[in-house]
């Protein structure tokens, strides 16, 4: 893998990776501004901005944005996370200048027409309503809030309906003015790309941006919180998070291997024990989430209300058992899954462009894929058992429950079972 990196005098970074043999390219701008950079009165504004990007600029109407990219067979999209907002496109090689021109236009010249704000406000409120009607989506927002209460990183990315209803043009302009400086932006491209040409285009579009101070996000503080919502649903939804390492922590890869072995696939302990052997659920998994300064290992299961007590207790038992008898075969299998997932994903230029941007944001450099593979391979059975034992000993967990949960144990009960 051979990437190139250039930083403009104003701090705007350009990173590219050519992929010989491809006819298309993925290109986008990743902004170090997400939900965790919002004040409480701004909650949801980063996501609102993402929506408004496609609603017209000084040069293009919303229809023209859609038509121009689709006239060349490409597509353009965006997403908001807790730490970043991304605006990206996928086009044929000859249309990279058009895609970058359009991305620059929506970032730098968005009109925020009051009429379009009202239209998109309705769309976002529908999105919030849809999320609330999807228990296995909303429970993760509740778990995040229970893990990081009264903190920006714990708030919903979509924001509360009452805030979304109140946002005005000045709120959008204010967030952009504070967080969309050239030093917070990374232009990333992969596929059929020429680095020097993209640097030339980026200099034309972004080179005149004035540097701005980089706001510092509020440090995250994990909290052992709990949220329970009793509802008349078919399924009870169980989600539990343990405090884990951030991206920069040496234990990050160990946490990933442990989560994969515990609940990352059909061969994992949780799937085999609770679904295949005992039939207590249809869906169950474990995964690791990480941020710049914190992380968590999340466990999720959907089950019947009368089975929730048994299931949650057995989840705790499996975590404890892993600290004692996680086998070398399980660790080897988890490492193989992670390596394959990493390498297969990089066959896509979109995934590769995103990887470049994310790693550059986190590390200030882009480690080679071989470095990530070596760190995965370095995780041995003893390290995984040790990680599980530390997690059990510390017992720092948060809990979210939703549905027919009248018989469900609370966090204190599960914590006592973990410590027993």
FENBELDA-V498026 format. One record per run of one state. SS is the DSSP state (A for helix, B for strand, O for the rest). FROM is the first residue (numbers start at 1). TO is the last residue. If there is no record, write none. Layout:
ss: <SS | SS>
from: <FROM | FROM>
to: <TO | TO>
This chain:
ss: <O | B | O | B | O | B | O | A | O | A | O | A | O | B | O | A | O | B | O | B | A | O | B | O | A | O | A | O | A | O | A | O | A | O | A | B | O | A | O | B | O | B | O | A | O | A | O | B | O | B | O | A | O | A | O | A | O | A | O | A | O | B | O | A | O>
from: <1 | 3 | 8 | 13 | 19 | 24 | 32 | 35 | 38 | 40 | 43 | 45 | 53 | 57 | 58 | 62 | 72 | 75 | 81 | 85 | 93 | 109 | 110 | 111 | 114 | 133 | 135 | 148 | 152 | 155 | 161 | 167 | 169 | 180 | 182 | 185 | 192 | 195 | 207 | 226 | 231 | 236 | 245 | 252 | 264 | 269 | 278 | 283 | 291 | 295 | 304 | 305 | 326 | 328 | 346 | 349 | 364 | 369 | 378 | 381 | 395 | 397 | 404 | 411 | 420>
to: <2 | 7 | 12 | 18 | 23 | 31 | 34 | 37 | 39 | 42 | 44 | 52 | 56 | 57 | 61 | 71 | 74 | 80 | 84 | 92 | 108 | 109 | 110 | 113 | 132 | 134 | 147 | 151 | 154 | 160 | 166 | 168 | 179 | 181 | 184 | 191 | 194 | 206 | 225 | 230 | 235 | 244 | 251 | 263 | 268 | 277 | 282 | 290 | 294 | 303 | 304 | 325 | 327 | 345 | 348 | 363 | 368 | 377 | 380 | 394 | 396 | 403 | 410 | 419 | 420>
